[in-house]
Amino acid sequence: MDAGPDKGLDVIGQPPDGGPKTAVQCKRYAAGNKITSRDVQQYAALRQQWDDVEGVTIVTTSSFTKDARELADRMRVKCIDADDLAQLVQRYDALDILEWYDNGKSK
Protein backbone atom coordinates (compact mmCIF):
# COMPACT_ATOMS: atom_id res chain seq x y z
CA MET A 1 0.00 0.00 0.00
CA ASP A 2 1.05 3.61 -0.38
CA ALA A 3 2.74 5.37 2.50
CA GLY A 4 0.42 6.57 5.22
CA PRO A 5 -2.28 4.93 7.27
CA ASP A 6 -2.92 1.52 5.73
CA LYS A 7 -5.76 0.50 8.06
CA GLY A 8 -3.70 -2.55 8.97
CA LEU A 9 -3.24 -3.66 5.37
CA ASP A 10 0.03 -4.21 3.55
CA VAL A 11 -1.04 -5.28 0.05
CA ILE A 12 -4.13 -5.65 -2.08
CA GLY A 13 -3.43 -8.33 -4.66
CA GLN A 14 -5.30 -9.47 -7.74
CA PRO A 15 -4.50 -12.20 -10.26
CA PRO A 16 -2.95 -10.81 -13.47
CA ASP A 17 -5.92 -12.04 -15.50
CA GLY A 18 -8.44 -10.45 -13.14
CA GLY A 19 -10.56 -12.06 -10.49
CA PRO A 20 -11.25 -11.35 -6.85
CA LYS A 21 -8.90 -9.09 -4.93
CA THR A 22 -7.20 -10.26 -1.75
CA ALA A 23 -6.08 -8.23 1.27
CA VAL A 24 -2.63 -9.35 2.41
CA GLN A 25 -1.27 -8.72 5.90
CA CYS A 26 2.47 -9.35 6.27
CA LYS A 27 4.11 -9.95 9.64
CA ARG A 28 7.88 -10.09 10.03
CA TYR A 29 8.13 -12.06 13.24
CA ALA A 30 10.89 -14.06 14.91
CA ALA A 31 10.47 -17.83 14.86
CA GLY A 32 8.97 -18.03 18.37
CA ASN A 33 6.47 -15.22 17.83
CA LYS A 34 3.52 -17.03 16.26
CA ILE A 35 0.36 -15.65 14.70
CA THR A 36 -2.51 -16.37 17.12
CA SER A 37 -6.23 -16.88 16.63
CA ARG A 38 -6.78 -13.34 17.91
CA ASP A 39 -4.53 -12.06 15.10
CA VAL A 40 -6.45 -14.10 12.54
CA GLN A 41 -9.73 -12.70 13.80
CA GLN A 42 -8.39 -9.14 13.55
CA TYR A 43 -6.95 -9.58 10.05
CA ALA A 44 -10.03 -11.42 8.76
CA ALA A 45 -11.92 -8.16 9.21
CA LEU A 46 -9.71 -6.52 6.56
CA ARG A 47 -12.01 -7.78 3.80
CA GLN A 48 -14.77 -5.59 5.20
CA GLN A 49 -12.78 -2.39 4.72
CA TRP A 50 -12.91 -2.49 0.91
CA ASP A 51 -15.94 -3.25 -1.25
CA ASP A 52 -13.98 -5.15 -3.90
CA VAL A 53 -11.82 -7.33 -1.62
CA GLU A 54 -13.01 -10.91 -1.20
CA GLY A 55 -10.09 -12.76 0.34
CA VAL A 56 -7.60 -12.33 3.16
CA THR A 57 -4.10 -13.78 3.33
CA ILE A 58 -1.74 -13.57 6.29
CA VAL A 59 1.95 -13.99 5.51
CA THR A 60 4.50 -14.39 8.29
CA THR A 61 8.20 -15.11 8.61
CA SER A 62 7.21 -17.18 11.64
CA SER A 63 4.32 -19.63 11.98
CA PHE A 64 0.73 -19.96 13.18
CA THR A 65 -0.63 -21.54 16.33
CA LYS A 66 -2.88 -24.55 15.89
CA ASP A 67 -5.90 -22.51 17.02
CA ALA A 68 -5.01 -19.75 14.55
CA ARG A 69 -4.92 -22.22 11.64
CA GLU A 70 -8.24 -23.75 12.68
CA LEU A 71 -9.91 -20.34 12.92
CA ALA A 72 -8.36 -19.25 9.62
CA ASP A 73 -9.90 -22.31 7.93
CA ARG A 74 -13.32 -21.45 9.33
CA MET A 75 -13.01 -17.78 8.35
CA ARG A 76 -11.60 -18.51 4.87
CA VAL A 77 -8.29 -16.80 5.62
CA LYS A 78 -5.23 -18.13 3.82
CA CYS A 79 -2.12 -18.65 5.96
CA ILE A 80 1.42 -18.54 4.59
CA ASP A 81 4.14 -19.30 7.13
CA ALA A 82 7.94 -19.05 6.82
CA ASP A 83 8.26 -22.45 5.13
CA ASP A 84 5.49 -21.70 2.64
CA LEU A 85 7.02 -18.29 1.95
CA ALA A 86 10.46 -19.79 1.27
CA GLN A 87 8.87 -22.28 -1.15
CA LEU A 88 7.02 -19.48 -2.98
CA VAL A 89 10.18 -17.38 -3.30
CA GLN A 90 12.00 -20.38 -4.73
CA ARG A 91 9.12 -21.47 -6.98
CA TYR A 92 8.76 -18.03 -8.57
CA ASP A 93 12.49 -17.27 -8.60
CA ALA A 94 11.81 -14.15 -6.54
CA LEU A 95 15.14 -13.71 -4.77
CA ASP A 96 15.38 -10.21 -6.26
CA ILE A 97 12.46 -9.18 -4.03
CA LEU A 98 14.40 -10.31 -0.96
CA GLU A 99 17.46 -8.38 -2.11
CA TRP A 100 15.29 -5.30 -2.69
CA TYR A 101 13.86 -5.58 0.81
CA ASP A 102 17.26 -6.20 2.37
CA ASN A 103 18.66 -3.13 0.61
CA GLY A 104 16.12 -0.82 2.22
CA LYS A 105 13.20 -1.18 -0.23
CA SER A 106 14.38 1.65 -2.45
CA LYS A 107 12.77 1.85 -5.87
PAZA-68458 format. One record per atom (N, C-alpha, C): residue number from 0; x, y, z. Coordinates in steps of 0.05 Angstrom, whole numbers, plus 32768, in hexadecimal, padded with zeros to 4 digits. Each point is the difference from the previous one (the first is absolute). Last residue first. Example, Ala and Ser with C-alpha at 12.3 -4.5 7.8 and 13.67 -1.06 7.14 Angstrom:
BEGIN
<site 1; <8101; 7FD3; 808E>>
<site 1; <8010; 8018; 8001>>
<site 1; <7FF1; 8016; 800E>>
<site 0; <8006; 7F8D; 7FFF>>
<site 0; <7FEE; 8018; 8000>>
<site 0; <8012; 8018; 8000>>
END
This chain:
BEGIN
<site 106; <810B; 802C; 7FA5>>
<site 106; <7FF4; 7FF9; 7FE6>>
<site 106; <8015; 7FFD; 7FEB>>
<site 105; <800B; 7FE8; 806B>>
<site 105; <8001; 8017; 7FEE>>
<site 105; <7FF7; 7FF8; 7FE4>>
<site 104; <800A; 7FCC; 8058>>
<site 104; <7FE7; 8003; 7FF0>>
<site 104; <8000; 8019; 7FEF>>
<site 103; <8049; 7FD7; 8039>>
<site 103; <7FF1; 8018; 8009>>
<site 103; <7FE8; 8007; 7FF0>>
<site 102; <803D; 7FB2; 7FF7>>
<site 102; <800E; 8018; 7FF9>>
<site 102; <7FF0; 801A; 8007>>
<site 101; <7FDC; 7FA8; 800C>>
<site 101; <8018; 8001; 8010>>
<site 101; <8010; 801A; 7FFC>>
<site 100; <7FB5; 7FED; 7FCA>>
<site 100; <7FF7; 8005; 801B>>
<site 100; <8019; 8004; 8012>>
<site 99; <8010; 7FE7; 7FA8>>
<site 99; <7FF4; 801B; 8000>>
<site 99; <7FF8; 8008; 801D>>
<site 98; <801D; 7FA8; 7FF1>>
<site 98; <8016; 8012; 7FFE>>
<site 98; <7FF7; 801D; 8001>>
<site 97; <7FBE; 7FBE; 7FFC>>
<site 97; <800E; 7FFF; 801A>>
<site 97; <8018; 8013; 8000>>
<site 96; <7FD3; 7FF5; 7FB0>>
<site 96; <7FEE; 800E; 8012>>
<site 96; <800D; 8001; 801C>>
<site 95; <8029; 7FCE; 7FBC>>
<site 95; <8005; 801D; 7FFC>>
<site 95; <7FEE; 8010; 8013>>
<site 94; <7FF8; 7FA1; 7FF8>>
<site 94; <8015; 8009; 8013>>
<site 94; <8005; 801E; 7FFD>>
<site 93; <7FBD; 7FBE; 7FD6>>
<site 93; <7FFB; 801B; 8009>>
<site 93; <8015; 800A; 8014>>
<site 92; <7FDF; 7FAC; 7FC7>>
<site 92; <801A; 800C; 7FFC>>
<site 92; <7FFF; 801D; 8008>>
<site 91; <7FB9; 7FBD; 800C>>
<site 91; <7FFD; 8016; 7FED>>
<site 91; <801A; 800F; 7FFB>>
<site 90; <7FFE; 7FB5; 803B>>
<site 90; <7FEF; 7FF8; 7FE9>>
<site 90; <7FFF; 8015; 7FEB>>
<site 89; <802C; 8013; 8053>>
<site 89; <800F; 7FED; 7FEF>>
<site 89; <7FF0; 7FF9; 7FE7>>
<site 88; <7FD5; 8034; 8040>>
<site 88; <8017; 800F; 7FF6>>
<site 88; <8010; 7FEF; 7FED>>
<site 87; <7FBB; 7FD5; 802E>>
<site 87; <7FF5; 8012; 7FEB>>
<site 87; <8017; 8011; 7FF4>>
<site 86; <8015; 7FC7; 8049>>
<site 86; <7FF9; 7FF0; 7FE8>>
<site 86; <7FF6; 8012; 7FE9>>
<site 85; <8011; 8028; 8054>>
<site 85; <8019; 7FF8; 7FF3>>
<site 85; <7FFB; 7FF0; 7FE7>>
<site 84; <7FB5; 8017; 8034>>
<site 84; <800B; 8017; 7FF3>>
<site 84; <801B; 7FFA; 7FF2>>
<site 83; <7FD6; 7FBD; 8034>>
<site 83; <7FF1; 8005; 7FE8>>
<site 83; <800C; 8017; 7FF0>>
<site 82; <8025; 7FEF; 8054>>
<site 82; <8006; 7FEB; 7FEE>>
<site 82; <7FF2; 8004; 7FE5>>
<site 81; <7FEC; 803D; 8046>>
<site 81; <801C; 8003; 7FF6>>
<site 81; <8007; 7FEA; 7FEC>>
<site 80; <7F98; 800F; 8006>>
<site 80; <8015; 8002; 8015>>
<site 80; <801C; 8001; 7FF3>>
<site 79; <7F94; 8015; 7FE6>>
<site 79; <8019; 7FF9; 7FF4>>
<site 79; <8016; 8005; 8015>>
<site 78; <7F8C; 7FF5; 7FF5>>
<site 78; <8018; 8004; 8011>>
<site 78; <8019; 7FF7; 7FF1>>
<site 77; <7F92; 8023; 7FED>>
<site 77; <8016; 7FF0; 7FF7>>
<site 77; <8018; 8007; 8012>>
<site 76; <7F93; 8004; 8013>>
<site 76; <8018; 8010; 7FFF>>
<site 76; <8017; 7FEE; 7FF9>>
<site 75; <7F9D; 7FEE; 8014>>
<site 75; <800A; 8002; 7FE4>>
<site 75; <8017; 8014; 7FFE>>
<site 74; <7FD2; 7FDF; 8051>>
<site 74; <7FFB; 801B; 7FF7>>
<site 74; <8009; 8005; 7FE3>>
<site 73; <800D; 7FAC; 802E>>
<site 73; <7FE4; 8006; 8003>>
<site 73; <7FF9; 801B; 7FF4>>
<site 72; <805B; 7FE6; 8001>>
<site 72; <7FF0; 7FEE; 7FEF>>
<site 72; <7FE2; 8007; 8001>>
<site 71; <8038; 802C; 803C>>
<site 71; <8005; 800A; 7FE4>>
<site 71; <7FF0; 7FEF; 7FEC>>
<site 70; <8002; 7FE4; 805A>>
<site 70; <7FEF; 8017; 7FFC>>
<site 70; <8002; 800B; 7FE4>>
<site 69; <803B; 7FBB; 8017>>
<site 69; <7FE4; 7FF6; 8001>>
<site 69; <7FEC; 8017; 7FFB>>
<site 68; <805C; 8016; 8009>>
<site 68; <7FFB; 7FF2; 7FE7>>
<site 68; <7FE3; 7FF6; 7FFE>>
<site 67; <801C; 8027; 8051>>
<site 67; <7FFF; 8014; 7FEB>>
<site 67; <7FFA; 7FF3; 7FE5>>
<site 66; <800E; 7FC8; 804B>>
<site 66; <7FE6; 800E; 8001>>
<site 66; <7FFD; 8015; 7FEA>>
<site 65; <8053; 7FD5; 8009>>
<site 65; <7FEC; 7FED; 7FF7>>
<site 65; <7FE5; 800D; 7FFF>>
<site 64; <8050; 8043; 7FF6>>
<site 64; <7FF8; 7FEC; 8014>>
<site 64; <7FEC; 7FEE; 7FF3>>
<site 63; <804A; 802E; 7FC2>>
<site 63; <7FE6; 8004; 800C>>
<site 63; <7FFB; 7FEC; 8016>>
<site 62; <8060; 8030; 7FD6>>
<site 62; <7FEC; 7FEA; 7FFC>>
<site 62; <7FE6; 8008; 800D>>
<site 61; <8055; 803C; 7FD5>>
<site 61; <7FFF; 7FED; 8017>>
<site 61; <7FED; 7FE9; 7FF9>>
<site 60; <800D; 804D; 7FCA>>
<site 60; <801A; 7FF4; 8000>>
<site 60; <8002; 7FEC; 8017>>
<site 59; <7FA2; 801D; 7FCC>>
<site 59; <8012; 8005; 8017>>
<site 59; <801B; 7FF2; 7FFB>>
<site 58; <7F97; 8021; 7FD3>>
<site 58; <801B; 7FF5; 7FFA>>
<site 58; <8012; 8007; 8018>>
<site 57; <7F91; 7FF9; 7FE4>>
<site 57; <8013; 8009; 8014>>
<site 57; <801B; 7FF2; 7FF9>>
<site 56; <7F9F; 801B; 7FC8>>
<site 56; <8017; 7FEE; 8004>>
<site 56; <8012; 800D; 8015>>
<site 55; <7F94; 8007; 7FD5>>
<site 55; <8014; 8009; 8012>>
<site 55; <8016; 7FEB; 8002>>
<site 54; <7FA8; 801F; 7FB6>>
<site 54; <8010; 7FEE; 8010>>
<site 54; <8013; 800E; 8012>>
<site 53; <7FC1; 802F; 7FC7>>
<site 53; <7FF2; 7FE8; 8008>>
<site 53; <8010; 7FEE; 8013>>
<site 52; <7FF5; 806D; 7FDA>>
<site 52; <8013; 7FEC; 800B>>
<site 52; <7FF0; 7FE9; 800A>>
<site 51; <7FDD; 8056; 7FDD>>
<site 51; <8007; 7FED; 7FEB>>
<site 51; <8015; 7FEB; 8009>>
<site 50; <7FDB; 8048; 8039>>
<site 50; <7FE9; 7FF3; 7FF3>>
<site 50; <8008; 7FEA; 7FED>>
<site 49; <8036; 801E; 805B>>
<site 49; <7FFF; 8007; 7FE3>>
<site 49; <7FEA; 7FF0; 7FF3>>
<site 48; <8011; 7FF6; 805C>>
<site 48; <8007; 801C; 7FFD>>
<site 48; <8000; 800A; 7FE3>>
<site 47; <7FF0; 7FA5; 8024>>
<site 47; <7FE9; 8011; 8003>>
<site 47; <8006; 801E; 7FFC>>
<site 46; <8041; 7FB8; 8000>>
<site 46; <7FF0; 7FFE; 7FE8>>
<site 46; <7FE7; 8012; 8001>>
<site 45; <803C; 7FF6; 804B>>
<site 45; <800B; 8012; 7FEB>>
<site 45; <7FEE; 7FFF; 7FE7>>
<site 44; <7FF7; 7FC9; 8052>>
<site 44; <7FEF; 8017; 7FFC>>
<site 44; <8009; 8013; 7FEA>>
<site 43; <8033; 7FB5; 801D>>
<site 43; <7FE9; 7FF7; 7FF0>>
<site 43; <7FED; 8017; 7FFA>>
<site 42; <804A; 800A; 803C>>
<site 42; <8007; 8003; 7FE4>>
<site 42; <7FE9; 7FF7; 7FED>>
<site 41; <7FF6; 7FF6; 8060>>
<site 41; <8004; 801C; 7FF9>>
<site 41; <8005; 8004; 7FE2>>
<site 40; <7FFA; 7FA8; 8021>>
<site 40; <7FE6; 800D; 8002>>
<site 40; <8002; 801D; 7FF8>>
<site 39; <8050; 7FD0; 8006>>
<site 39; <7FF0; 7FF7; 7FE9>>
<site 39; <7FE5; 800E; 8000>>
<site 38; <8037; 800D; 804B>>
<site 38; <800A; 800E; 7FE8>>
<site 38; <7FF0; 7FF9; 7FE7>>
<site 37; <7FEC; 7FD1; 804E>>
<site 37; <7FF7; 801C; 8003>>
<site 37; <800A; 8011; 7FE8>>
<site 36; <801D; 7FA7; 8008>>
<site 36; <7FE4; 8001; 7FF7>>
<site 36; <7FF5; 801D; 8002>>
<site 35; <806A; 7FFA; 7FF6>>
<site 35; <7FEC; 7FF4; 8011>>
<site 35; <7FE4; 8001; 7FF4>>
<site 34; <806F; 8000; 7FE1>>
<site 34; <7FE6; 800D; 7FFB>>
<site 34; <7FEB; 7FF0; 8010>>
<site 33; <8068; 8000; 8022>>
<site 33; <7FEC; 7FF4; 7FED>>
<site 33; <7FE8; 8012; 7FFD>>
<site 32; <806A; 8000; 8021>>
<site 32; <7FE9; 8013; 8002>>
<site 32; <7FEB; 7FF8; 7FEB>>
<site 31; <8058; 7FD6; 8008>>
<site 31; <7FEF; 7FF9; 8017>>
<site 31; <7FE8; 8011; 8003>>
<site 30; <8041; 800F; 7FB8>>
<site 30; <7FF5; 7FE4; 7FFF>>
<site 30; <7FED; 7FFA; 8017>>
<site 29; <8008; 8066; 7FE4>>
<site 29; <8014; 7FEC; 8006>>
<site 29; <7FF2; 7FE5; 8002>>
<site 28; <7FD4; 804B; 7FC1>>
<site 28; <8003; 7FF8; 801C>>
<site 28; <8017; 7FEC; 8003>>
<site 27; <7FC8; 8044; 7FBA>>
<site 27; <801C; 7FF7; 8003>>
<site 27; <8005; 7FFA; 801D>>
<site 26; <7FA4; 8006; 7FC0>>
<site 26; <800B; 8003; 801B>>
<site 26; <801C; 7FF4; 8000>>
<site 25; <7FA9; 8024; 7FBA>>
<site 25; <801A; 7FF4; 8002>>
<site 25; <800B; 8006; 801C>>
<site 24; <7F9E; 7FFC; 7FC5>>
<site 24; <800D; 800B; 8018>>
<site 24; <801A; 7FF1; 8004>>
<site 23; <7FB4; 8011; 7FAC>>
<site 23; <8016; 7FF1; 800A>>
<site 23; <800D; 800F; 8018>>
<site 22; <7FA0; 7FF7; 7FBE>>
<site 22; <800E; 8010; 8013>>
<site 22; <8016; 7FEF; 800D>>
<site 21; <7FCE; 7FF4; 7F9D>>
<site 21; <8006; 7FF5; 801A>>
<site 21; <8010; 8014; 8011>>
<site 20; <7FB7; 7FF8; 7FA2>>
<site 20; <8017; 800B; 800D>>
<site 20; <8003; 7FF4; 801C>>
<site 19; <7FD2; 7FD2; 7FA4>>
<site 19; <7FFC; 800D; 801A>>
<site 19; <801A; 800B; 800C>>
<site 18; <7FFE; 7FF8; 7F96>>
<site 18; <7FF6; 7FEF; 8015>>
<site 18; <7FFE; 800F; 801A>>
<site 17; <8045; 8008; 7FA4>>
<site 17; <7FE7; 8009; 800D>>
<site 17; <7FF7; 7FEC; 8015>>
<site 16; <8052; 7FF7; 7FCF>>
<site 16; <7FEA; 7FFD; 7FED>>
<site 16; <7FE5; 8009; 800B>>
<site 15; <8051; 8000; 8036>>
<site 15; <8005; 8010; 7FE8>>
<site 15; <7FE9; 7FFF; 7FEB>>
<site 14; <7FEB; 7FF5; 806A>>
<site 14; <800D; 7FF0; 7FEB>>
<site 14; <8004; 8011; 7FE7>>
<site 13; <8000; 8030; 805E>>
<site 13; <7FEC; 7FF6; 7FED>>
<site 13; <800E; 7FEF; 7FEB>>
<site 12; <800E; 8036; 806A>>
<site 12; <8009; 7FF1; 7FE9>>
<site 12; <7FE9; 7FF7; 7FEF>>
<site 11; <8022; 804A; 8051>>
<site 11; <7FE7; 7FF5; 7FF3>>
<site 11; <8009; 7FF3; 7FE6>>
<site 10; <8037; 8018; 8062>>
<site 10; <7FFE; 7FFC; 7FE3>>
<site 10; <7FE4; 7FFA; 7FF9>>
<site 9; <8018; 8018; 805B>>
<site 9; <801A; 8004; 7FF2>>
<site 9; <7FFD; 7FFF; 7FE2>>
<site 8; <7FBE; 801C; 805B>>
<site 8; <8003; 7FF0; 7FE7>>
<site 8; <801B; 8006; 7FF3>>
<site 7; <7FD3; 802B; 804F>>
<site 7; <8009; 7FE5; 8006>>
<site 7; <8006; 7FEE; 7FE8>>
<site 6; <7FE7; 805D; 7FF9>>
<site 6; <7FEA; 7FF2; 800D>>
<site 6; <8007; 7FE3; 8006>>
<site 5; <803A; 8047; 7FDD>>
<site 5; <7FF8; 7FEA; 7FEF>>
<site 5; <7FE8; 7FF1; 800B>>
<site 4; <8035; 8067; 8005>>
<site 4; <7FEF; 7FED; 800E>>
<site 4; <7FF5; 7FEA; 7FEE>>
<site 3; <8058; 802B; 7FDB>>
<site 3; <7FE9; 800B; 800E>>
<site 3; <7FF0; 7FEB; 800E>>
<site 2; <8037; 7FF4; 7FA1>>
<site 2; <8008; 8009; 801B>>
<site 2; <7FE8; 800E; 800D>>
<site 1; <7FE7; 7FB6; 7FB9>>
<site 1; <800F; 8019; 8000>>
<site 1; <8007; 8008; 801D>>
<site 0; <7FF5; 7F98; 7FEB>>
<site 0; <7FEF; 8018; 8000>>
<site 0; <8012; 8019; 8000>>
END
